[in-house]
Amino acid sequence: MPIDPYIVLLLGTVGLAALFPAHGTGATVASGASTAAIAFLFFLYGARLSTREALDGLRHWRLHVTVLACTFLVFPALGLAARATVPVLLTQPLYQGLLFLTLVPSTIQSSIAFTSIARGNVPAAICAGSFSSLVGIVITPLLAAVLLGNSGGGFSADSLVKIVLQLLVPFLAGQLLRRWIGPFITRHKKVLGLVDRGSILLVVYTAFSEGMIQGIWHQVSPARLGALLLVEAAVLAVMLVGTWYGGRALGFGRADRIAIQFAGSKKSLAAGLPMASVLFGAHASLAVLPLMLFHQMQLMVCAVIAKRRAHDPGIETGDADRGAGTEDAGAAGSGSGSGDGGRAGSGNGGAAGTETGDGAEGSAAHPVQGQPQNRVLR
């Protein structure tokens, strides 16, 4: 399957930081710009999130609680279990990055896209992903403080204050100003999407520049990276299987189980990168490496699964559950607002794209029932 172009840009940014890391005054300027970019990024997230849609989605609370439990309970439990791989497979810094990725919120845009391709409950996926991102702003740093402690690069009350000031306060400001700036954001969503992408690239460059200065890349070998991929593949497999069959055990129909599987098995690169930059500081480069690898892996695997789900027996004849588009259908009419600008393709050579903060396009994922789309999101 083709590699997402934005992942290529991310890897190119890592290479740029390796060849030309920011030093001295340049590092100070890059750090300040990164801090401002993170705050602006979450301001846009808040401005895009429709409060009405979030409240409407509470009607399907059992599904949302299930997704939140998968994201912030089951995933961290698997992360803690992976501690057994140290030091045989993973080094301690790589394990810390792996554990951190299990703490970040779910994606929004790519979850919507894959749910749409598989003909699942798209409105539920919109709300579930939005709730996960909103809750993650608070829960992720708290979980990191408890599970990683001081080993992650200085988790403390000061770190939590930074999270509140750089992430939560701008997000709430965006929510408060949404009434006045919402139309402007809707008209310029493509341009602001590029701003989102550029902000994340700046965060990556700053983090990996600091890593180069600290010399932490000498701790990673190709064998360790291969071992990391194996461990992440095992975690993803457990989550994909667990969300699908667990949803059936809880009595959810097919359409809801699809939403649970895709929203409950993913981790957001767009939300995780800024948080790692704030929480890990100079150690952020190794902390986000597992997340970047897991992100591409989940998109490629879920693209295949979504295409197979679209051809489940009974779909074309209408015998399967008709949950997609019937649960809170009104909520699907507009973008959900997120840090995820994912793109997923179906049909021939279905490609999956990364979430990049262009959440304003979330509504494009709502298909006509019974008609798979070749290009769900851009």
Secondary structure, DSSP 8 states (H G I E B T S, - for coil): ----HHHHHHHHHHHHHHHS---HHHHHHHHHHHHHHHHHHHHHHHHH--HHHHHHHGGGHHHHHHHHHIIIIIHHHHHHHGGGGTTTT--HHHHHHHHHHTTS---SHHHHHHHHHTT--HHHHHHHHHHHHHHHHHHHHHHHHHHTGGGGT--SHHHHHHHIIIIIHHHHHHHHHHHHHHHHHHHTHHHHHHHHHHHHHHHHHHHHHHHHHHTGGGG--HHHHHHHHHHHHHHHHHHHHHHHHHHHHTT--HHHHHHHHHHHS---HHHHHHHHHHHHGGGHHHHHHHHHHHHHHHHHHHHHHHHHHTT-TTTTTT-S---TTTTTGGGGGS----S---EEB-STT--EE---S-GGGGGGG---TT---SB---
